[in-house]
Amino acid sequence: MDFELSEEQLAVRGLAEQVLATRIPQAGQMADESWPDENLWSDLTQTGLVGLTFPESVGGGSLGFVEMCLLLEECGRARARTPLRDHLLAAMVIDRFGPDTLRQAVLPGAASGEMLLTAATADRYGGDGPPGLSAMVSAGGGYLLTGSQRLVSWGATAKRIVVFATLNQQNDTICLLLDPETEGVKLEPLATTDGAPEADLVCDGVQIGPGSVIAGPNQGGLARQWLWERLVVATCAQLAGLSATALRLTAEYTSTREQFGRPIGTFQAVAMHAADAFIEVEGIRLAMLQAAWRLGAGLDASREVSIAKLAASEGAINVVAIANHLHGGVGLLKDYPLQQYLTTTRRLALAAGSAQWHLARLGDIVAERAALEIAA
């Protein structure tokens, strides 16, 4: 097996490192808690990273999902407070399933960073259960939306939101592009542990025209599963980066903090805990890249997606726990960067399905495959 990155992938990671280098906190440096980081969004736009996965025809880089995950991993290292993950994913589903007229109307502005996109994908548990919105066919070929969708990342600031709804008459799923300014749309901002902007979306008889339909009844369910799997793995990429920086901060601290006349990092017990955290970080990254590669190659990755999220959610929590343990009380101080990495890690560990949720999903997958083998 070849684990080496391609030249294009190395270039993406290198550019992301350059853009984000000054935003990776150092030990003893107070982390910025404000959301969003508008200066960083401007830098990402100017370097073309905001349009990384967009097609060249609309001003993008035409790169794939693995490259996107490498970019998001670097964003995780810097705890980048931008909507890049949700923006790229929403654009990808529009490009993959949307009609050409909708693509040309939305993607050029999104590739330049002027039109912020997001997606309301997961159910209330972060999983792939039925969406909270329902739709009825209206006059003129459009739809009438009702219901609510929980935890929409950047929902209150996005210019367009990719939403999914159950079509009442056919019990099928459709994918739509929602303008938050439409009459009947209400976005209720939510307070999160690390300050990340999320909102509850409520629709009360919202009229969606036929020109805003990304995928109809025959493709809507496929589009939702396609997007949800990529959301899960993109979240794993962020957790990989967050864990790596938490470990680096710990290495720096234990190399300079002295006890009994020597750095505490030279003590065997400290070194063993740090080694466990290093193994966790590498495991998160490997599982994430395996799932990202399969999705990027168009292969079935239902099992690998949940394996990656199980590894990322459990592993990242273990890493920040070890980091806090080795820092002592210092790691919990609000003016020390590790505390912000702890809160963001815990939020993302639950996002797109917790470790327990994905463990149960893996059990279902194993049982289904076993039943098929027995039947064959």
C-alpha positions as CSV (number, residue, x, y, z in Angstrom):
1,M,0.0,0.0,0.0
2,D,1.2,3.5,-0.9
3,F,0.6,6.0,1.9
4,E,2.5,8.9,0.2
5,L,0.6,12.0,-0.8
6,S,0.6,13.1,-4.4
7,E,2.3,16.4,-5.5
8,E,-1.1,18.1,-5.7
9,Q,-2.0,17.0,-2.2
10,L,1.3,18.1,-0.8
11,A,0.9,21.5,-2.5
12,V,-2.6,21.9,-0.9
13,R,-1.3,21.0,2.5
14,G,1.8,23.3,2.1
15,L,-0.4,26.2,1.1
16,A,-2.8,25.7,4.0
17,E,0.2,25.5,6.4
18,Q,1.4,28.9,5.1
19,V,-2.0,30.6,5.4
20,L,-2.7,29.1,8.9
21,A,0.8,29.2,10.4
22,T,0.4,32.4,12.3
23,R,-2.9,31.2,13.8
24,I,-1.6,28.1,15.4
25,P,-1.2,29.0,19.1
26,Q,2.0,28.5,21.0
27,A,2.3,27.4,24.6
28,G,1.5,30.3,26.9
29,Q,-0.2,32.3,24.2
30,M,-3.9,33.2,24.7
31,A,-6.2,31.8,22.0
32,D,-8.7,34.0,20.2
33,E,-12.3,33.0,21.1
34,S,-14.2,35.2,18.6
35,W,-16.2,33.7,15.8
36,P,-15.8,34.1,12.8
37,D,-12.2,34.9,11.9
38,E,-12.9,37.3,9.1
39,N,-9.3,38.0,8.3
40,L,-8.6,34.2,7.9
41,W,-11.7,33.9,5.6
42,S,-10.2,36.7,3.5
43,D,-6.8,34.9,3.3
44,L,-8.5,31.6,2.3
45,T,-10.4,33.4,-0.4
46,Q,-7.4,35.2,-1.8
47,T,-5.3,32.0,-2.0
48,G,-8.1,30.1,-3.7
49,L,-8.6,27.6,-0.9
50,V,-12.3,28.6,-0.4
51,G,-12.9,27.3,-4.0
52,L,-10.6,24.3,-3.7
53,T,-13.1,21.6,-4.7
54,F,-15.2,23.8,-7.1
55,P,-14.9,23.1,-10.8
56,E,-12.5,25.2,-12.9
57,S,-15.5,26.5,-14.9
58,V,-16.7,28.5,-12.0
59,G,-13.3,29.7,-10.7
60,G,-12.4,26.7,-8.5
61,G,-9.5,24.4,-8.1
62,S,-11.2,21.1,-9.3
63,L,-9.5,19.1,-6.6
64,G,-11.0,16.2,-4.8
65,F,-12.3,15.1,-1.4
66,V,-9.0,13.9,0.0
67,E,-7.4,17.3,-0.8
68,M,-10.4,18.9,1.0
69,C,-9.7,16.8,4.1
70,L,-6.0,17.7,4.1
71,L,-7.0,21.3,4.1
72,L,-9.5,20.8,6.9
73,E,-6.9,18.9,8.9
74,E,-4.7,22.0,8.8
75,C,-7.7,24.1,9.7
76,G,-8.2,21.9,12.7
77,R,-4.6,22.4,13.8
78,A,-5.2,26.1,13.9
79,R,-8.7,25.8,15.3
80,A,-9.8,27.9,12.4
81,R,-13.0,29.7,13.2
82,T,-14.4,29.8,9.6
83,P,-17.3,28.1,7.8
84,L,-14.9,26.4,5.3
85,R,-16.1,22.8,5.9
86,D,-19.8,23.5,5.5
87,H,-19.2,25.9,2.6
88,L,-17.2,23.3,0.6
89,L,-19.6,20.5,1.3
90,A,-22.7,22.5,0.3
91,A,-21.0,23.5,-2.9
92,M,-20.0,19.9,-3.6
93,V,-23.5,18.6,-3.4
94,I,-24.8,21.4,-5.6
95,D,-22.1,20.6,-8.2
96,R,-22.7,16.9,-8.0
97,F,-26.5,16.8,-8.1
98,G,-27.8,20.2,-9.1
99,P,-28.9,21.3,-12.6
100,D,-26.6,23.4,-14.6
101,T,-28.7,26.5,-14.3
102,L,-28.5,26.3,-10.5
103,R,-24.8,25.6,-10.6
104,Q,-24.0,28.6,-12.7
105,A,-26.2,30.8,-10.6
106,V,-24.6,29.9,-7.3
107,L,-21.2,28.4,-7.6
108,P,-19.2,31.3,-9.1
109,G,-20.1,33.6,-6.2
110,A,-19.5,30.8,-3.7
111,A,-16.1,30.0,-5.2
112,S,-15.0,33.6,-4.7
113,G,-16.2,33.5,-1.1
114,E,-18.9,36.2,-1.6
115,M,-21.8,33.8,-1.2
116,L,-21.5,31.8,2.0
117,L,-23.1,28.3,1.8
118,T,-23.9,25.8,4.4
119,A,-25.9,22.6,4.7
120,A,-28.6,21.2,7.1
121,T,-27.7,17.5,6.8
122,A,-27.9,15.4,9.9
123,D,-30.8,14.4,12.1
124,R,-31.1,15.5,15.8
125,Y,-28.5,12.9,16.8
126,G,-26.1,13.9,14.0
127,G,-26.9,10.7,12.1
128,D,-28.5,10.0,8.8
129,G,-32.1,9.5,10.0
130,P,-35.2,11.2,8.5
131,P,-34.8,15.0,8.1
132,G,-36.9,17.3,10.2
133,L,-38.4,19.2,7.3
134,S,-41.3,18.0,5.2
135,A,-42.5,19.2,1.8
136,M,-45.6,19.2,-0.3
137,V,-45.7,19.8,-4.1
138,S,-47.0,23.3,-4.8
139,A,-48.3,25.0,-7.9
140,G,-45.8,25.6,-10.6
141,G,-43.6,22.6,-9.8
142,G,-42.1,23.9,-6.6
143,Y,-42.5,22.8,-3.0
144,L,-43.9,24.0,0.3
145,L,-41.6,23.5,3.3
146,T,-42.7,23.0,6.9
147,G,-40.9,21.7,10.0
148,S,-37.6,22.3,11.7
149,Q,-34.0,21.3,11.3
150,R,-31.6,21.2,14.3
151,L,-28.0,22.4,14.6
152,V,-27.4,24.1,11.3
153,S,-23.8,25.2,11.3
154,W,-23.4,28.9,10.3
155,G,-27.1,28.9,9.6
156,A,-27.6,32.5,10.8
157,T,-24.9,33.9,8.5
158,A,-25.1,31.8,5.3
159,K,-26.6,33.3,2.2
160,R,-27.9,29.9,1.0
161,I,-28.6,26.7,2.9
162,V,-28.8,23.2,1.4
163,V,-31.7,21.4,3.0
164,F,-33.4,18.0,2.8
165,A,-37.1,17.3,3.2
166,T,-39.4,14.3,3.2
167,L,-41.9,14.5,0.4
168,N,-45.3,13.7,2.0
169,Q,-47.1,12.2,-1.0
170,Q,-44.2,9.8,-1.9
171,N,-42.4,9.4,1.4
172,D,-39.2,10.2,-0.5
173,T,-36.4,12.8,0.1
174,I,-35.7,15.9,-1.9
175,C,-32.8,18.3,-1.8
176,L,-33.4,22.0,-2.0
177,L,-31.4,25.3,-1.9
178,L,-33.0,27.6,0.7
179,D,-32.7,31.4,0.8
180,P,-32.8,32.3,4.5
181,E,-34.5,35.6,3.6
182,T,-37.5,33.8,2.2
183,E,-40.8,34.5,4.0
184,G,-41.6,31.9,6.6
185,V,-38.0,31.1,7.4
186,K,-36.8,31.5,11.0
187,L,-33.3,30.9,12.3
188,E,-32.8,30.7,16.0
189,P,-29.1,31.1,17.1
190,L,-27.8,28.6,19.6
191,A,-25.2,29.0,22.2
192,T,-22.4,26.3,21.9
193,T,-19.7,25.4,24.3
194,D,-16.9,26.9,22.2
195,G,-18.8,29.7,20.6
196,A,-19.2,28.1,17.2
197,P,-22.3,29.7,15.4
198,E,-25.1,27.2,15.0
199,A,-28.8,27.7,14.6
200,D,-32.1,25.9,14.6
201,L,-34.0,26.3,11.3
202,V,-37.7,26.6,11.3
203,C,-39.9,26.7,8.2
204,D,-43.5,27.6,8.2
205,G,-45.1,27.3,4.8
206,V,-41.9,28.3,2.9
207,Q,-42.3,28.4,-0.9
208,I,-39.4,26.9,-2.9
209,G,-39.5,27.5,-6.6
210,P,-38.5,24.8,-9.1
211,G,-35.3,26.7,-9.9
212,S,-34.0,26.0,-6.4
213,V,-34.4,22.2,-6.5
214,I,-31.0,20.4,-6.3
215,A,-32.3,16.9,-6.4
216,G,-35.8,15.6,-6.8
217,P,-37.5,12.5,-5.4
218,N,-35.4,10.1,-7.4
219,Q,-32.0,11.5,-6.3
220,G,-32.7,13.4,-3.0
221,G,-32.1,10.4,-0.7
222,L,-28.9,9.6,-2.5
223,A,-27.7,13.2,-2.3
224,R,-28.4,13.3,1.4
225,Q,-26.4,10.1,2.1
226,W,-23.6,11.3,-0.2
227,L,-23.3,14.6,1.6
228,W,-23.7,13.1,5.1
229,E,-20.9,10.6,4.7
230,R,-18.6,13.4,3.5
231,L,-19.7,15.6,6.5
232,V,-18.7,12.8,8.9
233,V,-15.2,12.3,7.4
234,A,-14.6,16.1,7.0
235,T,-15.4,16.4,10.8
236,C,-12.8,13.6,11.4
237,A,-10.2,15.7,9.5
238,Q,-10.9,18.6,11.8
239,L,-10.6,16.4,14.9
240,A,-7.3,15.0,13.5
241,G,-5.9,18.5,13.3
242,L,-7.2,19.6,16.7
243,S,-5.7,16.5,18.4
244,A,-2.3,17.1,16.7
245,T,-2.1,20.6,18.1
246,A,-3.2,19.5,21.6
247,L,-0.4,17.0,21.5
248,R,2.1,19.5,20.3
249,L,1.2,22.0,23.0
250,T,1.6,19.2,25.5
251,A,5.1,18.3,24.1
252,E,6.2,21.9,24.4
253,Y,4.8,22.2,27.9
254,T,6.4,19.0,29.3
255,S,9.7,19.9,27.7
256,T,9.9,23.2,29.6
257,R,8.0,22.5,32.8
258,E,10.5,21.3,35.4
259,Q,10.1,19.3,38.6
260,F,12.8,17.9,40.8
261,G,15.3,19.8,38.7
262,R,14.4,18.2,35.3
263,P,11.8,18.6,32.6
264,I,8.7,16.5,33.4
265,G,8.8,15.1,29.9
266,T,11.8,13.0,30.9
267,F,9.7,11.1,33.4
268,Q,8.7,7.7,32.2
269,A,5.0,8.0,33.2
270,V,4.7,11.3,31.4
271,A,6.4,9.9,28.3
272,M,4.1,6.9,28.2
273,H,1.0,9.0,28.3
274,A,2.4,11.2,25.5
275,A,3.2,8.1,23.5
276,D,-0.4,6.9,23.9
277,A,-1.7,10.3,22.7
278,F,0.7,10.1,19.6
279,I,-0.7,6.7,18.7
280,E,-4.3,8.0,19.0
281,V,-3.5,11.0,16.7
282,E,-1.9,8.8,14.0
283,G,-4.8,6.4,14.2
284,I,-7.4,9.2,13.8
285,R,-5.5,10.5,10.7
286,L,-5.1,7.0,9.1
287,A,-8.8,6.1,9.5
288,M,-9.9,9.5,8.2
289,L,-7.7,9.2,5.1
290,Q,-8.8,5.7,4.4
291,A,-12.5,6.8,4.4
292,A,-11.7,10.0,2.4
293,W,-9.9,8.1,-0.2
294,R,-12.7,5.6,-0.7
295,L,-15.3,8.4,-1.0
296,G,-13.1,10.3,-3.4
297,A,-12.7,7.2,-5.5
298,G,-16.4,6.6,-5.7
299,L,-16.2,3.3,-3.6
300,D,-18.6,2.1,-1.0
301,A,-17.3,3.5,2.3
302,S,-20.3,3.0,4.7
303,R,-18.2,1.0,7.1
304,E,-15.0,3.1,6.8
305,V,-17.0,6.3,7.5
306,S,-18.2,5.0,10.8
307,I,-14.9,3.5,11.7
308,A,-13.2,6.9,11.1
309,K,-15.7,8.8,13.2
310,L,-15.5,6.2,16.0
311,A,-11.7,6.5,16.0
312,A,-11.8,10.3,15.8
313,S,-14.5,10.9,18.5
314,E,-12.9,8.5,21.0
315,G,-9.3,9.2,20.1
316,A,-9.6,13.0,20.1
317,I,-11.3,12.9,23.5
318,N,-8.5,10.7,24.8
319,V,-5.8,13.0,23.4
320,V,-7.2,16.2,25.0
321,A,-7.8,14.3,28.3
322,I,-4.1,13.2,28.3
323,A,-3.1,16.8,27.3
324,N,-5.0,18.2,30.3
325,H,-3.7,15.6,32.6
326,L,-0.1,16.4,31.7
327,H,-0.6,20.1,31.9
328,G,-2.2,19.9,35.3
329,G,-4.5,22.9,36.1
330,V,-2.8,25.0,33.5
331,G,-4.6,23.3,30.7
332,L,-8.0,24.4,32.0
333,L,-7.1,28.1,32.2
334,K,-9.2,30.2,29.9
335,D,-6.2,32.3,28.8
336,Y,-4.3,29.2,27.7
337,P,-5.0,27.8,24.2
338,L,-5.5,24.1,25.3
339,Q,-8.8,25.0,26.9
340,Q,-10.3,26.2,23.6
341,Y,-9.0,23.0,21.9
342,L,-10.8,21.0,24.5
343,T,-14.2,22.6,24.0
344,T,-14.0,22.5,20.2
345,T,-12.9,18.8,20.3
346,R,-15.8,17.9,22.5
347,R,-18.3,19.6,20.3
348,L,-17.0,18.0,17.1
349,A,-16.8,14.6,18.8
350,L,-20.6,14.7,19.1
351,A,-21.2,16.3,15.7
352,A,-22.2,14.1,12.8
353,G,-22.9,11.2,15.2
354,S,-21.1,10.4,18.4
355,A,-18.7,7.5,18.9
356,Q,-21.6,5.4,20.4
357,W,-23.9,6.2,17.5
358,H,-21.4,5.1,15.0
359,L,-20.5,2.0,16.9
360,A,-24.2,1.0,16.8
361,R,-24.2,1.8,13.1
362,L,-21.2,-0.5,12.6
363,G,-23.0,-3.2,14.4
364,D,-26.0,-2.9,12.1
365,I,-23.7,-3.0,9.0
366,V,-22.0,-6.2,10.2
367,A,-25.4,-7.8,11.0
368,E,-26.8,-6.9,7.5
369,R,-23.7,-8.2,5.7
370,A,-23.8,-11.4,7.8
371,A,-27.5,-11.9,6.9
372,L,-26.8,-11.4,3.2
373,E,-24.0,-14.0,3.4
374,I,-26.3,-16.5,5.1
375,A,-29.0,-15.9,2.6
376,A,-26.6,-16.4,-0.3
